[in-house]
Amino acid sequence: MMEDEDDMKLGVVFPQTEIGTDPAVIRDYAQASESAGYDHLLVFDHVLGGKLERFDKLGRTPPYTDQSPFHEVFVLFGYLAACTRRLELVTGIVILPQRQTALVAKQAAAVDVLTGGRLRLGVGIGWNHVEYEALNEDFHTRGRRVSEQIAVMRKLWTEPVVNFKGSYHHLDRAGINPLPVQRPIPVWMGGMAEPVLKRVAEISDGWFPQFQPGDEASHTLDRVRAYIYKGGGSPALGRGDRGALHLWHWRPDRVGEAGPGVARSRRHPPVGEHDGCRSHSTRPHRRDLENEAGARRRLGTQPRTRCSSWTRATSTPP
C-alpha cells in the first residue's frame, strides 16, 4: 500500500557544540529523541577548527573556531547505532571533498550495516579552508570533485567489485565488504550557490537549503525544478523515476518551526500537479516525557527540531 502522500516527519538537531563529552548524556539525548517519537537525528560535521585570525579573508565571522567542540560523525553514529533502534541518523552535512572518498563510502556502509539501514548521508563542500589544508585536500577544486565522489560512493555501495576511472579517482577491481543495507545509501546535498542547485537537480536524493519561506524560497525552488526538467527528469534523478519533492522546514531556535528544503523521494509517486508549499508549526507527540525531561535537565536545553512535509513539482516545465 502506498504511503500517505501528506506524511510529515519530525527530527532533532544534535547539539554538537553544547552537549559536551559525557557518553551517558549523548546516549540519553538520542534515546529521549527516539522515545519522544522523533524520526531522525541530524548531526553537523567539522574535523578541525581554526583560530579566529585564520579566517580574516572569509568576509564574516566564522560560525565555528578551534573553541567549538565537534564529535566525529561516523564514530558518533557507530555509538548511537547501539543506543537506538528506530531513529534515522543523518549527517547535515559531511564535508565530502576534504575526506577520502573510498574511506567515506566504507564508513557510511559500516554505519548503515550497524543501524540496519538507518543512515542518510548529507554532503557538502564546506567553507573552512583550514580543514582542507590540514587534511591535505585541495580547497579550490572541492566543487568539481564532489560530483565524482558521489558517483564513486554509489558504485562502491552497490557493486562488490568496482572499476572506475575518472578525473580524480581510479579504482581497479576493488570494493568494500560488507556492502550497506541500503544500496545505495541516500545522498543529500547542502548549499545555496547556483552550482549546488544544479548538482541537487542532477545527482542528489535530497537538499538542505538555507532560507525561510517566502519569495526567495519560491524562486530558488523554481530554479531547482527548472534544472530537473532540463536534465530530462528521469536521467537527472538517477533513480529511474521522476521522483517527488519533499519540503523541509526548520528553525534551530524554536521547536516545530523552520524554513523549507527539498528532497526527492523514491517512496512517492511521479511529478504531477503542484500542491503548494505547506508550512507547519507543531509539537510532536512525546510518548516518554519522563525520559526526555531527564535528558533535557542534563543538557539544559530543548531538542532542536526539524520537520518535513512534501509537495509535488509542477508538471509543466517553468
C-alpha positions in Angstrom: 0.0 0.0 0.0 1.3 3.5 -0.9 2.4 5.7 2.0 0.3 8.8 2.9 1.4 11.5 0.4 1.0 14.1 3.1 3.2 12.3 5.7 5.3 14.7 7.8 8.4 13.6 9.6 10.0 15.3 12.6 13.6 15.2 13.7 16.0 16.8 16.1 19.4 18.5 15.6 22.2 17.0 17.7 23.7 19.9 19.8 27.3 19.3 18.7 28.8 22.3 20.4 26.6 22.3 23.5 26.3 18.6 24.6 29.8 18.0 25.9 31.7 14.7 26.2 29.7 12.6 28.7 28.7 9.4 26.8 25.7 9.0 29.1 24.4 12.4 28.2 24.9 11.7 24.5 23.1 8.4 24.9 20.2 9.9 26.8 19.7 12.7 24.3 19.4 10.2 21.4 17.2 7.8 23.3 15.0 10.6 24.6 14.6 11.8 21.0 13.6 8.4 19.8 11.3 7.7 22.7 9.6 11.1 22.1 8.6 9.9 18.7 11.1 11.9 16.5 12.0 10.2 13.2 15.6 11.3 12.7 18.6 12.9 14.4 20.8 15.3 12.3 24.5 15.9 13.1 26.7 18.7 11.9 30.3 17.9 10.8 33.7 19.6 11.3 37.0 17.7 11.7 39.1 20.7 12.7 38.6 24.3 13.9 40.9 27.2 13.4 42.0 30.2 15.3 39.9 33.3 14.5 42.7 35.1 12.8 42.9 32.3 10.2 39.6 33.5 8.7 40.5 37.1 8.0 39.6 36.7 4.3 36.3 34.9 4.9 34.4 38.2 5.0 32.4 37.3 8.0 32.8 35.8 11.5 33.1 32.1 11.2 30.3 30.1 12.9 32.9 27.7 14.4 36.5 28.0 15.5 39.1 26.0 17.5 36.9 26.6 20.5 33.9 24.7 19.1 33.8 21.1 20.1 32.6 18.5 17.5 32.1 14.8 17.8 33.3 13.0 14.7 30.1 12.0 12.9 30.8 8.4 11.9 32.3 7.4 15.2 29.3 9.1 16.9 26.9 7.2 14.7 28.7 3.9 15.5 28.0 4.6 19.2 24.4 5.7 18.5 23.7 2.6 16.4 24.0 0.6 19.6 21.9 3.1 21.6 18.9 3.4 19.3 16.6 1.1 17.4 14.5 3.2 15.1 16.0 6.7 14.8 17.3 7.6 11.4 20.9 9.0 11.6 21.5 12.0 9.3 24.7 13.9 8.5 23.9 17.6 7.8 26.4 17.8 6.3 29.7 15.8 5.9 32.2 18.0 4.1 32.9 15.4 1.5 35.8 16.8 -0.6 38.1 17.2 2.4 37.8 13.4 3.0 39.0 10.4 1.1 36.1 9.1 -1.0 36.5 5.3 -0.6 37.0 5.8 3.2 33.7 7.8 3.5 32.0 5.1 1.5 33.3 2.4 3.8 32.5 4.3 7.0 29.0 5.1 5.7 28.4 1.5 4.8 29.6 0.3 8.2 27.1 2.7 9.9 24.3 1.6 7.6 25.0 -2.1 8.5 25.2 -1.4 12.2 22.0 0.5 12.2 20.1 -1.9 9.9 19.7 0.7 7.1 19.1 3.9 9.1 21.7 6.2 7.6 21.1 9.2 5.4 24.3 10.9 4.2 24.2 14.6 3.7 27.2 16.0 2.0 28.5 19.5 1.0 31.7 21.2 0.0 32.2 23.4 3.1 33.8 26.9 3.7 36.7 26.2 6.1 40.0 26.3 4.1 41.8 25.5 7.4 40.3 22.0 7.4 41.2 21.3 3.8 44.8 22.4 4.4 45.2 20.3 7.5 43.6 17.2 5.8 45.8 17.7 2.7 43.0 18.2 0.3 42.6 20.9 -2.4 40.1 23.6 -1.2 39.8 25.2 -4.7 38.7 22.0 -6.6 36.2 20.9 -4.0 33.1 21.8 -6.1 34.5 19.9 -9.2 35.4 16.8 -7.2 32.2 16.3 -5.2 30.1 15.0 -8.1 32.6 12.4 -9.0 32.9 11.4 -5.3 29.2 10.7 -5.1 29.4 8.6 -8.3 32.2 6.6 -6.8 30.5 6.0 -3.5 27.3 4.8 -5.2 29.3 2.3 -7.2 31.1 1.1 -4.0 27.7 0.7 -2.2 26.1 -1.3 -5.0 28.8 -3.3 -6.6 31.0 -5.9 -4.9 34.0 -5.1 -7.2 34.3 -1.7 -8.8 36.2 -0.4 -11.8 36.2 3.3 -12.1 38.4 5.8 -14.0 37.6 9.5 -13.6 39.3 12.8 -13.3 40.1 12.4 -9.6 39.6 8.7 -8.9 40.9 5.4 -10.2 39.6 2.1 -8.8 40.8 -1.1 -10.4 38.9 -4.2 -9.4 38.3 -3.0 -5.8 35.3 -3.0 -3.5 34.1 -2.7 0.1 32.8 -5.6 2.1 30.2 -5.7 3.7 28.0 -3.7 1.4 25.4 -1.4 3.1 21.8 -2.4 3.8 20.6 0.5 1.5 22.0 0.1 -1.9 22.7 2.9 -2.4 22.6 4.9 0.7 20.6 8.1 0.2 22.8 11.1 -0.5 21.5 14.6 0.2 23.3 17.9 -0.5 23.7 21.2 1.3 24.3 24.7 -0.1 22.7 27.5 -2.0 25.1 28.6 -4.7 24.0 28.1 -8.3 26.3 25.2 -9.0 24.9 23.5 -5.9 21.4 23.9 -7.2 22.4 22.2 -10.4 24.0 19.3 -8.6 20.9 18.9 -6.4 18.8 18.6 -9.5 21.2 16.3 -11.3 22.6 13.8 -8.7 21.3 14.2 -5.2 18.5 12.4 -3.4 17.7 15.5 -1.2 18.6 19.0 -0.3 19.4 21.1 2.8 18.8 24.7 1.7 19.3 27.8 3.9 16.3 30.1 3.6 12.9 30.8 5.2 9.5 30.6 3.4 8.9 33.5 1.1 9.7 34.8 -2.4 13.4 33.8 -2.2 12.4 30.2 -1.3 9.8 30.1 -4.2 12.2 31.5 -6.7 15.0 29.1 -5.6 12.7 26.1 -5.8 11.6 27.1 -9.3 15.3 27.2 -10.4 15.8 23.7 -9.0 12.7 22.4 -10.8 14.0 24.0 -14.0 17.3 22.2 -13.7 15.4 18.9 -13.0 13.4 19.3 -16.2 16.4 20.5 -18.2 18.0 17.2 -17.3 15.0 15.2 -18.6 13.6 14.3 -15.2 14.4 10.6 -15.0 18.0 10.8 -16.1 18.6 13.7 -13.7 17.2 11.8 -10.7 19.4 8.7 -11.3 16.7 6.5 -9.8 14.7 5.5 -12.8 11.7 7.7 -11.9 10.8 11.4 -12.0 10.5 11.5 -8.2 8.6 13.8 -5.9 9.9 16.8 -4.0 10.0 16.9 -0.2 9.7 20.2 1.6 11.8 20.6 4.7 11.0 23.2 7.4 13.5 24.1 10.2 14.1 26.7 12.8 17.0 25.9 15.2 15.7 28.2 17.9 12.1 27.2 18.2 10.6 23.7 18.4 8.5 22.8 15.4 9.1 25.9 13.2 11.5 26.4 10.3 12.4 27.2 6.7 11.9 24.9 3.7 14.1 22.4 2.0 13.7 20.0 -0.8 14.3 16.3 -1.4 13.3 13.7 -4.0 11.8 10.6 -2.7 11.6 7.1 -4.2 8.6 6.4 -1.9 6.2 8.8 -3.6 4.6 9.0 -7.0 5.9 10.8 -10.1 5.9 14.5 -10.6 2.3 15.8 -11.1 0.1 18.8 -10.2 1.5 21.4 -7.9 0.2 21.0 -4.4 1.8 24.1 -2.9 4.3 24.6 -0.1 2.8 23.7 3.3 4.2 25.4 6.3 3.9 23.7 9.7 4.1 24.8 13.3 3.6 21.8 15.6 4.9 20.0 18.6 5.3 16.3 18.0 3.6 13.8 20.4 6.0 12.9 23.2 5.5 9.3 24.3 8.1 9.3 27.0 8.1 12.7 28.7 10.0 11.5 31.8 12.9 10.2 29.8 13.1 13.3 27.6 12.8 15.6 30.6 15.7 13.8 32.2 17.9 14.3 29.2 16.9 18.0 28.8 17.7 18.6 32.5 21.2 17.2 31.9 21.7 19.3 28.7 20.0 22.4 30.0 18.3 22.8 26.6 15.4 21.6 24.4 15.9 19.4 21.4 16.0 21.5 18.2 13.5 20.3 15.7 13.4 19.7 12.0 10.3 18.7 10.3 9.4 17.8 6.7 6.3 17.5 4.5 6.2 17.1 0.8 4.8 18.6 -2.3 5.0 17.6 -6.0 6.7 19.7 -8.6 4.8 21.4 -11.4 4.1 19.1 -14.3 4.8 21.8 -16.8 8.5 23.0 -17.2 9.0 26.5 -15.9 
